């Protein structure tokens, strides 16, 4: 019996399944297998797979996967539209009333909001968001970090520009730090004790070759065609521009860098992202069931 079969055999068909894991760890394959076995939908919990314009680059499920098993909240947001964890929580809530789903992704904040609760923060005005986009593109993340309160700086991942900008937007539009809002968090939408919560543990030495091979697979699936389609309207401030590799691939198809240089940069960024994910999971998901992703 292989790893996937062992995991499926240990699960109850009555409860939702949550699957977190770093990029390239095999979590989507596990989610598909569980969903197919129990007749459940797969729901996305990845902040970049919500966007419609980078299917291959963000490793969204293929059209065949989506035909085989129902998938929700994948590619349903235009790449020009900002999409927050609050938006995701709003979209997933009615889906939870249906067949118990398999919720899978690498965005720890989505899972935290779902199982721990999310502060009700007023929507960010369009002009504040536009200013944040512009400042981030022109001056970098440090200019936004400098304007955050100390509690918020200590709580968020300051190496993640997306999270920093969101915290900056909250401060600018409400006059209160994100940490202050989070301290008044409401009840969770889906308490963790009402789920089967799994984390894939993926050691660096095992994961790195998979990250390298996945980029080669993306080339075969047409990621360069995807980059060419996105290049004419692409700019750094687009919400979907945060997809790992988007900047490098657009630069390549525009003739600014060689493909090998783009590939190496994307691999490095992916490894760094996986490290941040592992750090988040270790710190925030201690009560989840940990599964060795490289087990036979």
Buried (B, 14 or more C-beta within 10 A) or exposed (E): EEBBEEBBEEBEEEEBBBBBBBBBBBBBEBBBBBBBBBEBBBBBBBBBBBBBBBBBBBBBBEEEBBEEBBBBBBBEBBBBEBBBBBBBBEBBEEBBEEBBBBBBBBBBBBBBBBBBBBBEBEEBEEEBBEBBBEBBBEEEBEEBBEEBBEBBBEBBBBBBBBBBBBBBBBBBBBEBBBBBBBEEBEEBBBEBEEBBBBBBBBEEEBBBEBBBEBBEEBEEBEBBEBBBBBBEEBEBBBBBBBBBBBBBBBBBBEEEBEEEEBBBBBBEBBBEBBBBBBBBBEEBBEEBEBBEBBEE
